[in-house]
């Protein structure tokens, strides 16, 4: 049996537009409030019993998706120090000796090495050739290095 003229009965909304705007305002003030708590507050304030899903629908239409950004876990000062103590010597960006060894390596590779003894002498000679100015520059660059590591959140830097 097919009917061409169907009368559709739509139940009126329990909440007015003003009530919906009030819900959105409450969420703007406190983004972590739950829909069931909002439904309880509405029931207490206006006597209108509303299902939490109705509150969800109003919030979705107001641009709220119901997701709360996850927070990074709190790291105590002691654990921050432990991380830094571990990371600093293991990070080539924060360990100037690594750059000195790179310089020694570059200088040694320019020579023809034929035995352990010539390698030892070449390393000692390359090490002795490192100027105090170079070590001073490495030490003076530490604040910039630390800023670069912080800016890259521990990732690679230009150093």
N, CA and C of each residue as an Amber inpcrd file, in Angstrom:
protein
   477
   0.8400000  -1.1610000   0.0000000   0.0000000   0.0000000   0.0000000
   0.8920000   1.2340000   0.0000000   0.7010000   2.0430000  -0.9470000
   1.5650000   3.1930000  -1.1210000   0.7540000   4.4680000  -0.9260000
   1.3050000   5.3700000  -0.1650000   0.6120000   6.6250000   0.0870000
   1.4550000   7.7680000  -0.4420000   0.8510000   8.7010000  -1.1030000
   1.6020000   9.8150000  -1.6720000   1.7000000  10.9830000  -0.7140000
   0.7820000  11.0620000   0.2140000   0.7720000  12.1940000   1.1330000
   0.9260000  11.6820000   2.5560000   2.1560000  11.6580000   3.0180000
   2.4050000  11.1630000   4.3710000   2.4840000  12.3400000   5.3130000
   1.7950000  12.2290000   6.3990000   1.8970000  13.2540000   7.4270000
   2.9660000  12.8220000   8.4160000   4.0180000  13.5940000   8.4830000
   5.1130000  13.2730000   9.3820000   4.9420000  14.1220000  10.6310000
   4.9310000  13.4450000  11.7630000   4.7970000  14.1470000  13.0250000
   6.1870000  14.2920000  13.6200000   6.5940000  15.5280000  13.8690000
   7.9040000  15.7950000  14.4450000   7.6920000  16.2840000  15.8680000
   8.3630000  15.6000000  16.7690000   8.2520000  15.9930000  18.1620000
   8.9980000  17.3030000  18.3570000   8.4480000  18.2410000  19.1150000
   9.1380000  19.5200000  19.3320000  10.3920000  19.3120000  20.1960000
  11.3520000  20.1730000  19.9870000  12.5980000  20.0950000  20.7450000
  12.3320000  20.3920000  22.2160000  13.0340000  19.6530000  23.0860000
  12.9070000  19.9160000  24.5200000  13.6270000  21.2060000  24.9010000
  14.7280000  21.4480000  24.2250000  15.5430000  22.6130000  24.5560000
  15.3750000  23.6930000  23.4930000  15.2820000  24.9020000  23.9480000
  15.1800000  26.0290000  23.0250000  16.5670000  26.3800000  22.4970000
  16.6040000  27.2880000  21.5210000  17.8960000  27.7620000  21.0060000
  18.6920000  28.4380000  22.1170000  17.9740000  29.1160000  22.9920000
  18.6390000  29.7870000  24.1220000  19.2980000  28.7530000  25.0370000
  18.6000000  27.6350000  25.3020000  19.1760000  26.5610000  26.1250000
  20.4200000  25.9740000  25.4460000  20.3470000  25.7920000  24.1440000
  21.4820000  25.2380000  23.3970000  22.6940000  26.1690000  23.4850000
  22.4490000  27.4810000  23.3380000  23.5590000  28.4360000  23.4470000
  24.1520000  28.4260000  24.8530000  23.3100000  28.2340000  25.8660000
  23.7930000  28.1660000  27.2540000  24.6930000  26.9440000  27.4460000
  24.3250000  25.8340000  26.8270000  25.1530000  24.6180000  26.9180000
  26.5170000  24.8760000  26.2890000  26.5200000  25.4880000  25.1180000
  27.7890000  25.7700000  24.4320000  28.6410000  26.7260000  25.2690000
  27.9950000  27.7180000  25.8920000  28.7460000  28.6530000  26.7570000
  29.3830000  27.9220000  27.9330000  28.6420000  26.9700000  28.5260000
  29.1940000  26.2180000  29.6660000  30.4180000  25.4100000  29.2370000
  30.3590000  24.8640000  28.0480000  31.4970000  24.0720000  27.5690000
  32.6790000  24.9800000  27.2340000  32.4030000  26.1900000  26.7610000
  33.5000000  27.1380000  26.5100000  34.2090000  27.4750000  27.8100000
  33.4240000  27.6280000  28.8890000  34.0190000  27.9350000  30.1960000
  34.7930000  26.7460000  30.7500000  34.2070000  25.5570000  30.6050000
  34.8300000  24.3560000  31.1590000  34.7940000  23.2540000  30.0940000
  35.8290000  23.1750000  29.2280000  35.8250000  22.2010000  28.1340000
  35.8420000  20.7440000  28.5870000  36.1610000  20.4760000  29.8240000
  36.2750000  19.0880000  30.2810000  35.0030000  18.5630000  30.9370000
  33.9420000  19.3570000  30.9660000  32.6960000  18.9090000  31.5840000
  32.0530000  17.8570000  30.6800000  31.4920000  16.8440000  31.2750000
  30.9230000  15.7470000  30.4980000  29.4670000  16.0270000  30.1360000
  29.0030000  15.3410000  29.0960000  27.6170000  15.5030000  28.6570000
  26.6290000  15.0480000  29.7340000  26.8720000  13.9410000  30.4350000
  25.9320000  13.5630000  31.5050000  25.8530000  14.6260000  32.6080000
  26.9850000  15.2400000  32.9420000  26.9570000  16.2990000  33.9550000
  26.1640000  17.5020000  33.4660000  26.3360000  17.8480000  32.1840000
  25.5690000  18.9520000  31.6190000  24.0720000  18.6310000  31.6290000
  23.7330000  17.3790000  31.2880000  22.3210000  16.9730000  31.2860000
  21.7430000  17.0810000  32.6940000  22.5160000  16.6980000  33.7060000
  22.0690000  16.8160000  35.1040000  21.8780000  18.2790000  35.4870000
  22.8030000  19.1340000  35.0660000  22.6920000  20.5630000  35.3810000
  21.4390000  21.1650000  34.7450000  21.1390000  20.7420000  33.5210000
  19.9400000  21.2440000  32.8410000  18.6930000  20.7960000  33.6000000
  18.6950000  19.5240000  34.0140000  17.5340000  18.9950000  34.7440000
  17.3490000  19.7420000  36.0600000  18.4600000  20.0540000  36.7300000
  18.3800000  20.7610000  38.0100000  17.9210000  22.2050000  37.8080000
  18.4840000  22.8840000  36.8020000  18.2020000  24.3050000  36.5990000
  16.8160000  24.5630000  36.0020000  16.4340000  23.7570000  35.0090000
  15.1870000  24.0710000  34.3050000  14.0950000  23.0230000  34.4930000
  14.4500000  21.8810000  35.0760000  13.4620000  20.8260000  35.2570000
  13.2340000  20.0160000  33.9920000  14.0000000  20.2780000  32.9380000
  13.8500000  19.5420000  31.6770000  14.8110000  18.3640000  31.6920000
  14.2770000  17.1570000  31.6270000  15.1260000  15.9650000  31.6110000
  15.5990000  15.7340000  30.1770000  16.9180000  15.7990000  30.0130000
  17.5200000  15.6850000  28.6830000  18.5190000  14.5400000  28.6850000
  18.5080000  13.7800000  27.6160000  19.4590000  12.6670000  27.4810000
  20.8450000  13.2300000  27.1420000  21.9270000  12.6280000  27.6610000
  23.2780000  13.1170000  27.3400000  23.5630000  13.1590000  25.8380000
  22.9470000  12.2540000  25.0640000  23.1680000  12.2690000  23.6120000
  22.5980000  13.5510000  22.9840000  21.5300000  14.0720000  23.5720000
  20.9860000  15.3510000  23.1060000  22.0180000  16.4560000  23.3210000
  22.6720000  16.4110000  24.4640000  23.7220000  17.3950000  24.7590000
  24.8650000  17.2320000  23.7650000  25.2550000  15.9700000  23.4760000
  26.3080000  15.7140000  22.4800000  25.9210000  16.3160000  21.1370000
  24.6850000  16.1070000  20.7140000  24.2260000  16.6090000  19.4180000
  24.3160000  18.1390000  19.3730000  23.9020000  18.7890000  20.4520000
  23.9630000  20.2560000  20.5110000  25.4170000  20.7240000  20.4420000
  26.2860000  20.0260000  21.1550000  27.7030000  20.4170000  21.1510000
  28.3350000  20.1940000  19.7790000  27.9860000  19.0890000  19.1250000
  28.5200000  18.8510000  17.7820000  28.0550000  19.9380000  16.8220000
  26.7970000  20.3460000  16.9340000  26.3090000  21.4130000  16.0540000
  26.9630000  22.7540000  16.4040000  27.4770000  22.8760000  17.6480000
  28.1770000  24.0880000  18.0620000  29.6650000  24.0520000  17.7560000
  30.1140000  22.9680000  17.0850000  31.5180000  22.8860000  16.6810000
  32.4140000  22.1450000  17.6560000  31.8500000  21.4740000  18.6460000
  32.6440000  20.7040000  19.6050000  32.5560000  19.2330000  19.2570000
  33.7180000  18.5790000  19.1910000  33.7300000  17.1810000  18.7590000
  33.7440000  16.2020000  19.9170000  33.9130000  16.6630000  21.1160000
  33.8980000  15.7650000  22.2630000  35.2430000  15.1620000  22.5760000
  36.2720000  15.6070000  21.8780000  37.6060000  15.0800000  22.1500000
  38.3780000  16.0980000  22.9670000  39.1220000  15.5920000  23.9250000
  39.9680000  16.4460000  24.7440000  41.4090000  16.0930000  24.4230000
  42.2270000  17.0850000  24.1660000  43.6130000  16.8120000  23.8330000
  44.3020000  16.1380000  25.0110000  45.1310000  15.1610000  24.6790000
  45.8320000  14.4490000  25.7450000  46.9610000  15.3160000  26.2780000
  47.1800000  15.2220000  27.5560000  48.2320000  16.0100000  28.1850000
  49.5010000  15.1900000  28.2510000  50.6080000  15.8910000  28.1670000
  51.8780000  15.2050000  28.3630000  52.0060000  14.8930000  29.8400000
  52.5620000  13.7500000  30.1510000  52.6880000  13.4110000  31.5710000
  53.6510000  14.3530000  32.2920000  53.3570000  14.6200000  33.5360000
  54.2230000  15.4540000  34.3540000  55.5190000  14.7100000  34.6250000
  56.6180000  15.3990000  34.4360000  57.9260000  14.7970000  34.7230000
  58.5140000  15.5680000  35.8920000  58.7730000  14.8630000  36.9590000
  59.2940000  15.5110000  38.1580000  60.6800000  16.1000000  37.8830000
  61.0760000  17.0340000  38.7130000  62.3710000  17.6840000  38.5600000
  63.4980000  16.6470000  38.6010000  63.3750000  15.6690000  39.4910000
  64.4140000  14.6330000  39.6180000  64.5410000  13.8630000  38.3080000
  63.3900000  13.4790000  37.7220000  63.4380000  12.7280000  36.4680000
  63.9030000  13.5980000  35.3050000  63.6070000  14.9000000  35.3380000
  64.1240000  15.8010000  34.3080000  65.6490000  15.8120000  34.3600000
  66.1850000  15.9000000  35.5750000  67.6430000  15.9050000  35.7330000
  68.2400000  14.5780000  35.2570000  67.5850000  13.4750000  35.5900000
  68.0950000  12.1670000  35.1530000  68.1180000  12.0820000  33.6330000
  67.0590000  12.5890000  32.9840000  67.0270000  12.5760000  31.5220000
  68.1560000  13.4190000  30.9450000  68.3390000  14.6120000  31.5030000
  69.3970000  15.4820000  31.0030000  70.7750000  14.8800000  31.2420000
  70.9650000  14.2840000  32.4320000  72.2530000  13.6680000  32.7360000
  72.5500000  12.5310000  31.7660000  71.5040000  11.7880000  31.3760000
  71.7050000  10.6940000  30.4360000  71.9070000  11.2280000  29.0200000
  71.0920000  12.1880000  28.6230000  71.0900000  12.6550000  27.2370000
  72.3350000  13.4550000  26.8920000  72.7920000  14.2920000  27.7980000
  73.8850000  15.1930000  27.4620000  75.1210000  14.4860000  26.9280000
  75.6790000  13.5050000  27.6400000  76.8840000  12.8840000  27.0970000
  76.6010000  11.9940000  25.8900000  75.3460000  11.5870000  25.7070000
  75.0110000  10.7140000  24.5940000  74.5930000  11.4880000  23.3470000
  74.5170000  12.7950000  23.4550000  74.0970000  13.6100000  22.3250000
  75.3050000  14.2690000  21.6740000  75.5530000  13.9720000  20.4020000
  76.6930000  14.6120000  19.7380000  76.5360000  16.1280000  19.6710000
  75.2920000  16.6140000  19.7020000  75.0770000  18.0550000  19.6480000
  75.5540000  18.7470000  20.9160000  75.5090000  18.0400000  22.0380000
  75.8560000  18.6550000  23.3180000  77.1950000  18.1760000  23.8660000
  77.9330000  17.4240000  23.1020000  79.1990000  16.8970000  23.5780000
  80.3260000  17.4060000  22.6800000  81.0160000  18.4740000  23.1100000
  82.0480000  19.0700000  22.2450000  83.1910000  18.1140000  21.9060000
  83.4550000  17.1350000  22.7480000  84.5580000  16.2060000  22.4680000
  84.3080000  15.4340000  21.1710000  83.0100000  15.1990000  20.8600000
  82.6840000  14.5000000  19.6150000  83.1860000  15.2950000  18.4130000
  83.0670000  16.6050000  18.4810000  83.5160000  17.4440000  17.3720000
  85.0440000  17.4690000  17.2930000  85.6980000  17.4010000  18.4470000
  87.1600000  17.3270000  18.4270000  87.6150000  16.0090000  17.8000000
  86.9190000  14.9150000  18.1550000  87.2870000  13.6200000  17.5760000
  87.0220000  13.6090000  16.0680000  85.9730000  14.2940000  15.6140000
  85.7230000  14.3910000  14.1690000  86.8850000  15.0960000  13.4740000
  87.3870000  16.1550000  14.1020000  88.5170000  16.8880000  13.5330000
  89.7640000  15.9990000  13.4840000  90.0220000  15.2710000  14.5650000
  91.1620000  14.3440000  14.5940000  90.9930000  13.3110000  13.4770000
  89.7900000  12.7630000  13.3470000  89.5140000  11.7500000  12.3240000
  89.7740000  12.3110000  10.9190000  89.3260000  13.5280000  10.6580000
  89.5600000  14.1460000   9.3370000  91.0560000  14.2710000   9.0410000
  91.8050000  14.7000000  10.0460000  93.2420000  14.8980000   9.8470000
  93.9750000  13.5710000   9.6730000  93.5530000  12.5510000  10.4360000
  94.2230000  11.2420000  10.3380000  93.9380000  10.6000000   8.9830000
  92.7240000  10.7590000   8.4730000  92.3540000  10.1380000   7.1940000
  93.1100000  10.7440000   6.0000000  93.7110000  11.8900000   6.1880000
  94.4890000  12.5070000   5.1140000  95.8740000  11.8720000   4.9870000
  96.2260000  11.0280000   5.9540000  97.5510000  10.4060000   5.9430000
  97.4320000   8.9350000   5.5440000  98.5480000   8.4080000   5.0540000
  98.6070000   6.9870000   4.7080000  98.9880000   6.2170000   5.9680000
  98.0960000   5.3800000   6.4250000  98.3250000   4.6040000   7.6410000
  98.6150000   3.1660000   7.2390000  99.7540000   2.6450000   7.7310000
 100.1460000   1.2840000   7.3420000 100.2490000   0.3430000   8.5410000
 100.2320000   0.8950000   9.7470000 100.3330000   0.0300000  10.9180000
  99.6630000   0.7050000  12.1160000  99.5230000  -0.0630000  13.1940000
  98.9430000   0.4920000  14.4200000  99.8180000   1.6240000  14.9650000
 101.1180000   1.4480000  14.8370000 102.0360000   2.4520000  15.3680000
 101.9150000   3.7750000  14.6030000 101.7950000   3.7090000  13.2720000
 101.6290000   4.9550000  12.5090000 100.2630000   5.5810000  12.7880000
  99.2610000   4.7400000  13.0410000  97.9370000   5.2630000  13.3950000
  98.0040000   5.9970000  14.7360000  98.6660000   5.3780000  15.7190000
  98.8000000   6.0050000  17.0350000  99.5240000   7.3450000  16.9310000
 100.6100000   7.3680000  16.1860000 101.3730000   8.6100000  16.0320000
 100.5480000   9.6690000  15.2880000  99.7990000   9.2380000  14.2740000
  98.9800000  10.1830000  13.5120000  97.8850000  10.7870000  14.4010000
  97.2930000   9.9670000  15.2570000  96.2560000  10.4690000  16.1760000
  96.8630000  11.4540000  17.1590000  98.0160000  11.0900000  17.7490000
  98.6700000  11.9950000  18.6950000  99.0460000  13.3190000  18.0250000
  99.5510000  13.2350000  16.8020000  99.9450000  14.4560000  16.0850000
  98.7060000  15.3170000  15.7760000  97.6260000  14.6770000  15.3020000
  96.3930000  15.4160000  14.9790000  95.8150000  16.0590000  16.2370000
  95.8670000  15.3250000  17.3360000  95.3430000  15.8580000  18.6070000
  96.1580000  17.0810000  19.0580000  97.4720000  16.9940000  18.8940000
  98.3420000  18.0990000  19.2960000  98.1350000  19.3270000  18.4050000
  97.6460000  19.1270000  17.1970000  97.4350000  20.2260000  16.2540000
  96.1370000  20.9970000  16.5090000  95.2690000  20.4720000  17.3570000
  94.0120000  21.1730000  17.6540000  94.3480000  22.4140000  18.4720000
  93.9200000  23.5320000  17.9700000  94.2840000  24.8010000  18.6050000
  93.3840000  25.1050000  19.8030000  93.9210000  25.8630000  20.7630000
  93.0910000  26.3050000  21.8790000  91.8970000  27.1360000  21.3980000
  92.0780000  27.8330000  20.2830000  90.9820000  28.6390000  19.7180000
  89.8020000  27.7540000  19.3060000  90.1340000  26.5760000  18.7300000
  89.0650000  25.6650000  18.3170000  88.2900000  25.1470000  19.5350000
  88.9820000  24.7560000  20.5770000  88.2870000  24.2680000  21.7740000
  87.4790000  25.3850000  22.4240000  88.0340000  26.5910000  22.4090000
  87.3010000  27.7350000  22.9710000  86.0170000  27.9770000  22.1770000
  86.1020000  27.9190000  20.8500000  84.9170000  28.1180000  20.0170000
  83.8540000  27.0550000  20.2850000  84.3000000  25.8110000  20.4740000
  83.3390000  24.7490000  20.7830000  82.6310000  25.0050000  22.1100000
  83.3970000  25.4020000  23.1170000  82.8090000  25.6760000  24.4300000
  81.8690000  26.8800000  24.3450000  82.2780000  27.9070000  23.6290000
  81.4460000  29.1110000  23.5120000  80.1610000  28.8500000  22.7180000
  80.1720000  27.8050000  21.8920000  78.9790000  27.5100000  21.0900000
  77.9390000  26.6930000  21.8660000  78.2640000  26.2830000  23.0840000
  77.3440000  25.4270000  23.8470000  75.9670000  26.0620000  24.0770000
  75.8590000  27.3450000  24.4510000  74.5070000  27.9150000  24.6220000
  73.6730000  27.8190000  23.3380000  74.3040000  28.0810000  22.1940000
  73.5720000  27.9710000  20.9220000  73.1810000  26.5310000  20.6360000
  74.0770000  25.6060000  20.9610000  73.7820000  24.1880000  20.7480000
  72.5970000  23.7530000  21.5980000  72.6010000  24.1910000  22.8580000
  71.5080000  23.8110000  23.7590000  70.1830000  24.3930000  23.2620000
  70.1980000  25.6310000  22.8060000  68.9790000  26.2360000  22.2630000
  68.4880000  25.4720000  21.0330000  69.4160000  25.0400000  20.1950000
  69.0410000  24.2930000  18.9860000  68.4120000  22.9500000  19.3490000
  68.9860000  22.2790000  20.3530000  68.4290000  20.9880000  20.7840000
  67.0400000  21.1880000  21.3820000  66.8680000  22.2400000  22.1800000
  65.5630000  22.5280000  22.7760000  64.5570000  22.8580000  21.6750000
  64.9710000  23.6770000  20.7090000  64.0660000  24.0670000  19.6200000
  63.6650000  22.8720000  18.7730000  64.5840000  21.9050000  18.5940000
  64.2740000  20.7260000  17.7800000  63.6530000  19.6030000  18.6160000
  63.4030000  19.9130000  19.8990000  62.7940000  18.9480000  20.8350000
  63.5780000  17.6370000  20.8650000  64.8960000  17.7740000  20.8890000
  65.7560000  16.6020000  20.9870000  66.0980000  15.9820000  19.6560000
  65.5550000  16.5240000  18.5750000  65.8290000  15.9840000  17.2480000
  67.1480000  16.4840000  16.6970000  67.4090000  16.2120000  15.4290000
  68.6720000  16.6280000  14.8120000  68.7920000  18.1570000  14.7360000
  70.0100000  18.6310000  14.8140000  70.2800000  20.0610000  14.6900000
  71.3850000  20.2560000  13.6530000  71.7300000  21.5030000  13.3860000
  72.7960000  21.7770000  12.4080000  74.1720000  21.4700000  12.9700000
  74.2480000  21.2540000  14.2770000  75.5430000  20.9790000  14.8920000
  75.8640000  19.5390000  14.7180000
